[in-house]
């Protein structure tokens, strides 16, 4: 009975693979697989990393129902799939691996068997699978460690009360501008000045937050606004600010 060619597509990963059972074992179109794993030169990748490729000539391809392929085709067995994944630099290689191992291979074995019994993995395939598992575990551990370091750094900054560079609290801009806290916040909104939230630990160990504003853009906007403001007795008027006081400011 002819081997059944199956096409598998992952819209999430943006890839498509053709696979089937060949002599009772799952195989994939090798060049197509290499491209899906991000190799810019698939032929070189196959030569460098694969050891068990199956080469079919033109007549073999026709007999197996693979279409008109004048140059034939190369098929990658499971062991070479693992080798290509292990050497891939594609950021999503791990996700491709999960998709192939969890969805594609079981489908080929189940749908394409036609009474064939799946043979046990060879010693080489088992070694490759174990190596792949170790690499995957190491990738995940490195990812977790990186996240832990990021969180630890954030916690340490909170404990120290470190503030984002170039930012100050509203108390400082109130002192610099001579305006009230409310008018300073009006200025921030009117001129779309960058703001952020500063997290810090209080002396009694509680987490607290306060709004902070980027200092230089604030002062630039303040001077621009004051150059346009009109004096109204002891106060000033600006269309974006209304009436306000700016203690210590003289026209």
Backbone bond lengths (Angstrom), bond angles and torsions (degrees), N, CA, C in turn:
res aa  C-N    CA-C-N  psi(-1)  N-CA   C-N-CA  omega(-1)  CA-C   N-CA-C  phi
1 X - - - 1.471 - - 1.529 109.66 -
2 X 1.319 116.19 143.02 1.458 120.37 -179.19 1.518 111.22 -64.61
3 X 1.345 114.33 148.55 1.448 119.30 172.92 1.519 108.57 -70.55
4 X 1.317 116.58 141.14 1.465 120.27 -179.23 1.523 109.50 -93.85
5 X 1.329 116.05 116.41 1.459 121.06 177.68 1.522 109.14 -80.09
6 X 1.316 116.49 130.59 1.466 121.66 -179.16 1.520 109.65 -123.42
7 X 1.311 116.12 139.32 1.460 122.10 177.33 1.521 108.98 -108.26
8 X 1.318 115.55 128.84 1.460 121.74 -179.47 1.526 108.88 -117.24
9 X 1.322 115.78 130.30 1.461 120.56 -179.49 1.521 110.40 -123.71
10 X 1.329 115.15 138.65 1.467 121.13 173.41 1.518 107.29 -120.55
11 X 1.332 116.68 107.53 1.468 119.99 179.22 1.519 110.52 -68.07
12 X 1.331 116.78 -31.58 1.466 120.53 179.98 1.524 111.43 -64.96
13 X 1.359 115.98 -41.91 1.459 120.58 -179.24 1.524 112.56 -89.53
14 X 1.347 116.08 -16.36 1.456 120.00 179.71 1.515 113.29 72.46
15 X 1.344 118.35 33.58 1.451 120.95 -178.91 1.523 110.05 -131.00
16 X 1.344 114.72 161.15 1.464 122.16 177.75 1.521 107.62 -138.65
17 X 1.334 117.27 133.79 1.461 122.12 -179.41 1.520 109.96 -129.05
18 X 1.336 115.97 144.90 1.456 122.30 173.31 1.523 108.63 -107.35
19 X 1.324 116.84 128.93 1.452 121.13 -179.63 1.514 111.39 -142.24
20 X 1.335 115.47 165.59 1.465 120.45 179.28 1.519 108.56 -167.01
21 X 1.309 116.17 177.35 1.456 121.62 171.79 1.521 108.74 -94.25
22 X 1.327 116.57 129.09 1.462 121.93 176.45 1.521 107.21 -125.55
23 X 1.319 115.55 114.97 1.462 121.67 -175.69 1.530 111.14 54.75
24 X 1.353 114.39 39.07 1.459 120.56 175.45 1.501 115.59 83.18
25 X 1.352 118.38 2.29 1.462 121.04 -178.61 1.528 110.55 -122.87
26 X 1.339 117.92 143.76 1.467 120.72 178.21 1.525 111.15 -66.70
27 X 1.333 116.03 136.23 1.465 121.77 175.91 1.531 108.33 -138.85
28 X 1.337 115.09 159.82 1.467 121.58 179.71 1.519 109.26 -130.20
29 X 1.333 115.65 155.95 1.457 119.84 170.98 1.531 106.71 -63.79
30 X 1.318 116.95 115.93 1.462 121.56 -167.59 1.530 113.48 -65.19
31 X 1.333 117.05 -47.72 1.478 119.79 -178.39 1.527 110.12 -61.92
32 X 1.305 116.07 -42.63 1.466 121.98 179.23 1.523 110.70 -60.46
33 X 1.336 116.85 -41.84 1.464 122.01 179.04 1.521 110.94 -63.84
34 X 1.340 117.00 -44.61 1.465 120.93 -179.72 1.522 111.28 -61.49
35 X 1.337 116.48 -40.95 1.470 119.87 178.14 1.529 110.82 -63.42
36 X 1.333 116.32 -40.67 1.466 120.29 -179.66 1.518 111.66 -63.45
37 X 1.343 116.59 -26.87 1.465 121.13 -179.58 1.525 112.10 -92.76
38 X 1.332 117.22 10.81 1.462 120.80 171.20 1.508 115.93 88.86
39 X 1.328 119.10 8.94 1.461 120.35 179.08 1.528 109.47 -76.01
40 X 1.338 116.18 123.43 1.463 120.30 -178.64 1.522 111.99 -76.49
41 X 1.329 116.66 -23.58 1.463 121.80 176.31 1.529 107.76 -123.88
42 X 1.351 116.63 84.53 1.464 120.27 -174.52 1.526 113.77 -57.74
43 X 1.320 117.37 -40.65 1.470 120.55 -178.32 1.521 110.61 -61.10
44 X 1.330 117.02 -44.04 1.467 120.52 179.13 1.529 110.43 -65.62
45 X 1.328 116.32 -40.21 1.462 119.83 179.54 1.521 111.03 -60.95
46 X 1.344 116.48 -41.52 1.462 120.13 179.57 1.522 110.77 -65.68
47 X 1.334 116.56 -41.17 1.466 120.08 179.16 1.525 111.90 -66.63
48 X 1.340 116.23 -37.77 1.467 120.71 -175.18 1.526 112.77 -77.15
49 X 1.330 116.95 -37.31 1.464 119.32 -167.75 1.530 115.46 -112.20
50 X 1.322 117.77 -22.18 1.468 119.42 -173.24 1.532 111.28 -95.96
51 X 1.323 115.93 143.25 1.460 121.05 -178.09 1.526 113.30 -123.15
52 X 1.325 117.16 -10.32 1.470 119.05 -173.23 1.524 112.39 -129.58
53 X 1.334 117.14 28.50 1.461 119.87 -178.64 1.525 111.34 -61.15
54 X 1.316 115.55 145.03 1.465 122.61 177.13 1.530 107.66 -108.08
55 X 1.328 116.63 120.00 1.462 120.82 -177.98 1.523 109.80 -102.96
56 X 1.322 115.35 121.72 1.467 121.21 177.33 1.520 109.12 -107.43
57 X 1.338 117.06 134.41 1.459 119.63 177.33 1.533 110.27 -84.54
58 X 1.307 115.37 -175.77 1.469 120.73 -175.42 1.533 111.73 -58.96
59 X 1.342 116.33 -47.09 1.463 120.07 -178.13 1.526 112.07 -65.76
60 X 1.328 115.55 -40.81 1.466 119.37 177.98 1.521 110.85 -60.00
61 X 1.330 115.53 -42.52 1.474 120.47 -178.44 1.525 110.56 -63.12
62 X 1.340 116.08 -41.10 1.464 119.67 179.01 1.525 111.17 -65.30
63 X 1.322 116.65 -45.26 1.458 120.95 -178.29 1.525 112.23 -62.08
64 X 1.324 115.69 -31.30 1.462 119.83 -178.37 1.524 112.51 -88.79
65 X 1.347 115.41 0.92 1.455 118.61 177.32 1.513 114.13 75.59
66 X 1.338 116.80 28.11 1.468 120.58 -178.61 1.519 112.79 -92.26
67 X 1.319 116.59 2.72 1.455 119.52 177.56 1.514 112.49 97.70
68 X 1.336 114.75 -176.57 1.463 121.85 -177.48 1.523 109.38 -85.97
69 X 1.328 116.78 98.54 1.465 122.09 -177.74 1.522 108.47 -121.20
70 X 1.341 117.44 90.10 1.473 121.08 -175.24 1.526 113.93 -54.40
71 X 1.309 116.55 -33.86 1.469 119.56 -177.80 1.528 111.99 -96.19
72 X 1.317 116.43 7.23 1.456 119.13 -178.00 1.526 110.73 74.75
73 X 1.319 115.81 -161.70 1.463 119.55 -178.07 1.516 109.61 -156.80
74 X 1.345 115.69 153.11 1.457 121.49 175.18 1.518 109.01 -107.14
75 X 1.325 115.69 136.74 1.458 121.95 178.36 1.521 109.62 -112.93
76 X 1.331 115.85 137.82 1.469 121.36 179.94 1.520 109.87 -104.34
77 X 1.339 118.10 118.50 1.465 119.84 175.91 1.527 110.50 -75.90
78 X 1.318 115.61 177.76 1.463 120.96 -174.35 1.524 112.41 -58.26
79 X 1.327 117.15 -39.63 1.467 119.77 -177.97 1.522 111.43 -62.73
80 X 1.350 117.19 -37.73 1.469 120.04 179.11 1.532 111.45 -75.66
81 X 1.331 116.70 -26.37 1.468 119.54 173.20 1.526 109.19 -60.14
82 X 1.339 115.87 -46.47 1.461 120.24 179.41 1.527 111.39 -62.44
83 X 1.348 116.01 -41.69 1.470 118.74 -178.88 1.534 111.14 -62.86
84 X 1.321 117.12 -42.66 1.466 120.12 179.91 1.522 111.68 -66.09
85 X 1.329 117.24 -38.40 1.469 120.56 178.55 1.520 110.39 -65.32
86 X 1.351 117.01 -43.16 1.460 121.57 -178.33 1.525 111.71 -60.74
87 X 1.333 116.93 -35.41 1.470 120.86 -176.70 1.524 113.02 -92.25
88 X 1.325 118.35 -7.57 1.462 120.96 -176.06 1.526 111.44 -69.63
89 X 1.335 115.66 140.61 1.468 122.32 175.48 1.524 111.36 -100.13
90 X 1.326 117.14 4.31 1.460 121.58 -179.32 1.532 109.76 -65.77
91 X 1.342 118.96 126.81 1.468 120.54 -179.96 1.530 113.30 -55.56
92 X 1.342 116.09 -32.21 1.464 119.27 -178.00 1.525 112.43 -94.07
93 X 1.345 118.59 15.40 1.464 121.54 -177.54 1.523 111.48 -58.24
94 X 1.326 115.79 -37.72 1.464 119.15 179.95 1.529 110.74 -65.10
95 X 1.330 116.56 -37.76 1.461 120.26 179.00 1.525 110.75 -70.45
96 X 1.351 117.14 -36.72 1.461 120.77 175.49 1.525 109.44 -62.50
97 X 1.338 115.05 -44.03 1.458 120.31 178.54 1.529 111.02 -58.38
98 X 1.330 116.99 -46.55 1.464 120.33 -179.64 1.523 110.92 -61.31
99 X 1.329 115.59 -42.01 1.472 120.02 -180.00 1.527 110.99 -63.83
100 X 1.346 116.65 -45.50 1.462 120.36 -179.34 1.529 111.03 -64.68
101 X 1.344 116.33 -45.94 1.467 120.31 -174.97 1.530 112.76 -73.56
102 X 1.344 116.17 -35.36 1.460 119.15 -173.19 1.531 113.34 -92.70
103 X 1.336 117.11 -25.70 1.467 119.35 -176.08 1.531 113.22 -118.36
104 X 1.341 115.96 -50.58 1.456 119.44 -170.98 1.531 112.10 -71.48
105 X 1.341 116.83 -53.46 1.465 119.42 -177.22 1.535 112.66 -59.87
106 X 1.347 118.64 -45.67 1.469 117.54 177.46 1.525 112.85 -60.36
107 X 1.352 117.29 -35.75 1.461 120.27 179.39 1.528 111.05 -66.70
108 X 1.317 116.91 -41.03 1.467 119.97 178.77 1.522 109.70 -63.16
109 X 1.321 116.85 -44.80 1.472 119.98 -178.18 1.527 110.91 -64.99
110 X 1.342 115.35 -40.73 1.462 119.05 -175.68 1.522 111.71 -76.61
111 X 1.333 117.08 -47.72 1.465 121.18 -173.33 1.514 112.43 -83.93
112 X 1.321 116.55 -31.17 1.455 118.80 -173.11 1.504 114.90 -99.40
113 X 1.314 118.12 8.57 1.462 118.67 -173.28 1.522 112.04 -77.42
114 X 1.370 119.24 -43.37 1.453 123.25 -179.25 1.530 111.68 50.98
115 X 1.316 115.63 46.89 1.452 119.87 176.16 1.513 113.66 91.62
116 X 1.340 117.99 -11.58 1.460 119.40 177.02 1.521 109.40 -70.18
117 X 1.281 118.01 142.67 1.451 121.98 174.79 1.521 108.13 -91.68
118 X 1.315 116.65 128.71 1.457 119.89 178.45 1.523 109.36 -64.46
119 X 1.323 115.27 128.62 1.456 119.46 -179.02 1.523 110.35 -80.38
120 X 1.342 117.36 149.87 1.466 119.80 176.74 1.520 109.97 -61.44
121 X 1.317 115.12 153.60 1.455 119.71 178.60 1.522 109.83 -64.69
122 X 1.327 115.78 142.58 1.458 120.42 175.81 1.520 109.33 -71.63
123 X 1.320 115.11 169.44 1.475 119.52 179.49 1.523 110.34 -60.44
124 X 1.340 116.92 -40.88 1.469 120.65 179.55 1.517 110.82 -64.07
125 X 1.347 116.79 -41.61 1.457 120.39 179.74 1.527 111.37 -65.84
126 X 1.332 116.57 -38.65 1.462 119.44 177.62 1.523 111.46 -65.78
127 X 1.344 116.87 -41.14 1.473 120.72 178.33 1.526 109.99 -63.35
128 X 1.354 115.21 -43.32 1.471 118.93 179.27 1.518 111.01 -63.59
129 X 1.338 117.03 -41.05 1.461 120.75 179.71 1.516 111.29 -64.37
130 X 1.346 116.72 -40.57 1.467 120.75 178.54 1.522 110.69 -65.42
131 X 1.338 116.02 -41.91 1.464 119.48 178.85 1.513 111.05 -63.17
132 X 1.354 115.25 -41.49 1.460 119.75 178.72 1.522 111.02 -62.69
133 X 1.317 116.76 -41.03 1.460 121.33 179.01 1.520 110.93 -62.38
134 X 1.344 116.19 -40.84 1.470 120.09 179.68 1.524 111.10 -65.51
135 X 1.350 115.80 -42.29 1.470 119.19 179.02 1.519 110.53 -63.49
136 X 1.345 115.97 -42.94 1.467 120.20 179.61 1.529 110.65 -61.06
137 X 1.338 116.24 -43.29 1.464 119.60 179.63 1.520 111.14 -63.71
138 X 1.345 116.20 -39.86 1.464 119.90 179.63 1.527 110.93 -65.22
139 X 1.356 116.31 -39.88 1.470 120.08 178.11 1.524 110.71 -60.33
140 X 1.341 114.81 -44.95 1.457 118.85 -178.35 1.516 111.75 -66.76
141 X 1.349 116.53 -39.52 1.464 119.91 178.20 1.529 111.14 -63.90
142 X 1.360 115.87 -42.08 1.468 119.20 178.45 1.519 110.97 -62.64
143 X 1.355 115.97 -38.50 1.464 119.98 178.79 1.522 110.91 -64.01
144 X 1.355 115.77 -44.43 1.465 120.46 179.47 1.519 110.72 -64.03
145 X 1.353 115.95 -43.55 1.467 119.48 179.49 1.518 111.25 -61.12
146 X 1.348 116.05 -39.58 1.462 119.41 178.14 1.516 111.77 -62.85
147 X 1.338 116.67 -41.12 1.466 120.27 178.45 1.524 111.13 -65.96
148 X 1.339 116.64 -39.57 1.471 120.56 178.69 1.518 110.58 -62.11
149 X 1.354 116.91 -42.87 1.465 120.47 179.27 1.529 111.09 -62.89
150 X 1.340 116.08 -40.01 1.467 119.93 179.11 1.523 111.04 -63.52
151 X 1.348 116.03 -45.41 1.468 120.16 179.15 1.523 110.54 -64.32
152 X 1.351 116.50 -43.06 1.462 120.50 -179.16 1.532 110.96 -61.37
153 X 1.338 115.73 -40.06 1.464 119.78 178.49 1.528 111.05 -64.55
154 X 1.345 115.17 -41.83 1.466 119.20 178.93 1.528 111.01 -63.20
155 X 1.346 116.28 -42.52 1.467 120.48 179.11 1.520 110.47 -63.02
156 X 1.341 116.69 -41.57 1.460 120.52 -179.70 1.526 110.74 -64.47
157 X 1.331 116.76 -39.97 1.462 120.03 177.59 1.523 111.34 -64.13
158 X 1.329 116.28 -37.68 1.464 120.09 177.88 1.525 110.04 -64.18
159 X 1.343 115.73 -44.28 1.463 119.64 -179.80 1.529 111.15 -60.93
160 X 1.344 115.13 -41.98 1.467 119.25 -178.85 1.520 111.94 -77.37
161 X 1.321 116.54 -14.79 1.462 119.69 -176.99 1.506 112.32 74.79
162 X 1.338 117.23 22.70 1.461 120.33 -179.55 1.520 110.87 -61.26
163 X 1.317 115.75 133.20 1.456 120.97 -179.72 1.523 109.31 -108.15
164 X 1.316 115.16 149.32 1.455 121.16 178.81 1.520 110.47 -57.43
165 X 1.320 116.40 134.93 1.459 121.70 -176.16 1.529 111.10 -58.81
166 X 1.348 115.91 134.56 1.455 121.75 177.73 1.512 114.30 86.49
167 X 1.339 117.87 -1.70 1.461 122.13 -178.33 1.529 110.64 -108.57
168 X 1.328 116.27 150.19 1.462 122.43 177.00 1.522 108.74 -138.31
169 X 1.328 115.07 165.36 1.456 119.67 176.13 1.524 111.16 -79.67
170 X 1.324 116.07 167.58 1.470 119.84 -178.71 1.521 111.99 -66.71
171 X 1.324 117.43 -25.80 1.463 119.31 178.04 1.520 111.10 -60.16
172 X 1.348 116.38 -38.37 1.468 119.94 179.96 1.527 112.03 -68.96
173 X 1.347 117.55 -41.69 1.465 117.95 -178.84 1.525 110.95 -73.26
174 X 1.325 117.81 -27.29 1.469 120.62 173.13 1.522 109.45 -62.78
175 X 1.342 116.68 -44.65 1.465 121.05 -179.47 1.522 111.32 -66.37
176 X 1.331 117.58 -38.18 1.462 121.00 -177.48 1.523 112.50 -74.17
177 X 1.327 117.14 -37.04 1.461 120.44 -174.62 1.519 113.56 -91.52
178 X 1.326 117.16 -25.77 1.458 120.58 -175.45 1.516 112.91 81.18
179 X 1.350 117.13 3.75 1.452 120.15 178.42 1.529 109.71 -92.05
180 X 1.329 115.13 167.12 1.456 119.42 176.63 1.529 109.65 -75.18
181 X 1.326 115.37 165.38 1.465 120.73 178.12 1.527 110.60 -58.21
182 X 1.327 116.62 -42.76 1.469 120.80 -178.84 1.518 111.81 -62.14
183 X 1.353 116.95 -43.69 1.465 120.09 -179.65 1.530 111.46 -69.96
184 X 1.326 116.57 -31.79 1.469 118.66 175.77 1.522 110.32 -63.81
185 X 1.327 116.22 -40.18 1.463 119.91 178.32 1.528 110.82 -68.92
186 X 1.346 116.95 -34.83 1.464 120.54 174.62 1.527 111.06 -60.72
187 X 1.330 115.43 -42.15 1.459 120.58 179.58 1.534 110.55 -62.84
188 X 1.335 115.64 -42.65 1.469 120.23 179.35 1.523 110.60 -59.61
189 X 1.310 117.09 -44.47 1.461 121.16 -179.63 1.523 112.05 -69.60
190 X 1.337 115.78 -41.02 1.464 120.00 -176.58 1.523 112.12 -66.01
191 X 1.346 116.83 -35.91 1.465 121.01 -176.14 1.534 112.31 -107.43
192 X 1.328 115.50 8.70 1.465 121.28 176.28 1.520 112.21 52.19
193 X 1.291 115.56 52.02 1.460 121.30 179.55 1.527 109.28 -80.31
194 X 1.343 118.87 136.18 1.475 121.54 -178.01 1.537 112.20 -59.74
195 X 1.303 115.21 136.62 1.467 121.63 177.48 1.528 109.08 -129.50
196 X 1.319 115.44 169.23 1.453 121.17 177.97 1.522 108.09 -156.41
197 X 1.333 116.01 178.67 1.456 121.40 176.37 1.521 109.05 -116.76
198 X 1.313 116.29 128.63 1.472 121.98 -179.98 1.528 109.26 -102.46
199 X 1.327 116.34 120.81 1.456 121.25 177.77 1.523 109.24 -100.79
200 X 1.314 116.65 136.35 1.469 120.54 -179.12 1.526 109.27 -152.49
201 X 1.336 115.16 163.97 1.457 121.25 179.54 1.526 109.21 -98.21
202 X 1.317 116.09 131.54 1.465 121.16 175.73 1.523 109.00 -75.64
203 X 1.349 118.26 162.99 1.469 120.21 179.53 1.526 114.03 -55.21
204 X 1.344 117.28 -28.10 1.460 118.97 179.12 1.526 112.87 -90.52
205 X 1.366 116.02 12.88 1.452 120.19 172.58 1.507 116.15 85.43
206 X 1.322 118.35 13.46 1.458 121.05 -179.72 1.529 110.30 -95.23
207 X 1.334 115.72 144.92 1.460 120.71 177.10 1.520 109.51 -78.55
208 X 1.328 115.57 128.63 1.455 120.05 179.68 1.521 109.86 -130.61
209 X 1.330 116.28 160.37 1.464 121.47 -179.66 1.516 110.14 -133.56
210 X 1.316 115.29 150.70 1.463 120.05 173.43 1.521 109.30 -148.83
211 X 1.311 114.78 153.33 1.462 120.15 179.42 1.520 109.34 -79.21
212 X 1.326 116.04 140.12 1.460 121.31 176.60 1.528 108.40 -129.45
213 X 1.330 115.57 159.87 1.454 121.02 -174.92 1.525 108.68 -134.92
214 X 1.337 116.74 147.70 1.461 119.58 179.14 1.531 108.82 -72.97
215 X 1.329 115.07 123.65 1.470 120.73 -166.80 1.533 113.26 -68.06
216 X 1.324 118.66 -53.10 1.471 120.87 -174.36 1.535 112.26 -60.79
217 X 1.336 119.47 -47.54 1.472 118.78 176.79 1.533 112.39 -60.92
218 X 1.347 116.27 -33.27 1.465 119.08 178.29 1.526 110.34 -64.29
219 X 1.325 116.50 -49.13 1.462 119.63 -177.08 1.529 111.09 -67.16
220 X 1.337 117.02 -35.48 1.475 119.48 176.83 1.529 110.34 -63.06
221 X 1.314 116.61 -43.75 1.464 120.74 178.97 1.531 110.65 -66.17
222 X 1.327 116.09 -38.67 1.471 119.99 -179.73 1.530 110.43 -62.56
223 X 1.341 117.39 -47.08 1.464 120.13 -179.38 1.529 110.99 -65.61
224 X 1.297 116.95 -37.44 1.463 119.91 177.37 1.523 110.06 -64.16
225 X 1.327 116.17 -44.83 1.457 120.99 -179.11 1.529 110.92 -63.51
226 X 1.327 117.35 -41.54 1.461 121.10 -178.29 1.528 111.27 -69.08
227 X 1.343 117.46 -30.59 1.469 120.02 178.45 1.526 110.75 -69.24
228 X 1.343 116.90 -20.55 1.453 121.96 -179.43 1.535 112.49 -101.00
229 X 1.347 117.11 -12.10 1.467 121.20 -174.74 1.531 111.50 -76.47
230 X 1.329 114.52 152.62 1.463 120.77 178.00 1.528 109.39 -107.99
231 X 1.360 116.69 135.74 1.472 118.44 177.58 1.529 110.97 -70.82
232 X 1.327 116.89 137.01 1.458 123.09 177.04 1.531 107.60 -131.54
233 X 1.320 115.37 80.89 1.461 119.74 -176.62 1.521 109.43 69.66
234 X 1.337 116.26 -122.07 1.467 120.37 178.47 1.521 111.29 -88.99
235 X 1.324 115.65 3.84 1.460 119.60 -178.77 1.521 110.64 -120.47
236 X 1.324 112.73 -179.20 1.457 120.33 178.62 1.526 108.73 -128.63
237 X 1.353 115.04 160.13 1.456 119.29 177.19 1.530 109.25 -133.11
238 X 1.343 113.91 135.35 1.468 120.21 174.30 1.529 107.12 -141.95
239 X 1.340 117.91 138.71 1.467 120.05 -177.38 1.534 113.99 -54.31
240 X 1.322 117.26 -33.24 1.458 119.91 -179.31 1.520 112.99 -85.09
241 X 1.339 116.28 -15.62 1.467 119.58 -172.60 1.518 113.47 -117.37
242 X 1.339 115.93 -18.21 1.453 118.69 -173.16 1.525 110.27 72.54
243 X 1.358 117.39 -153.98 1.458 121.56 175.45 1.519 110.22 -79.95
244 X 1.326 115.32 137.99 1.462 118.77 179.47 1.529 109.66 -157.20
245 X 1.307 115.85 162.09 1.449 122.92 174.33 1.523 110.13 -104.11
246 X 1.308 117.35 144.98 1.457 123.00 172.65 1.524 106.49 -135.93
247 X 1.314 114.59 84.66 1.465 121.28 -173.54 1.524 109.64 -62.44
248 X 1.350 115.18 129.54 1.455 120.73 178.85 1.515 113.68 90.71
249 X 1.325 116.45 -3.77 1.458 119.61 -178.78 1.520 109.19 -96.80
250 X 1.331 115.33 131.31 1.455 120.29 176.29 1.510 109.00 -124.27
251 X 1.360 113.72 141.75 1.462 120.61 -178.94 1.525 110.21 -65.03
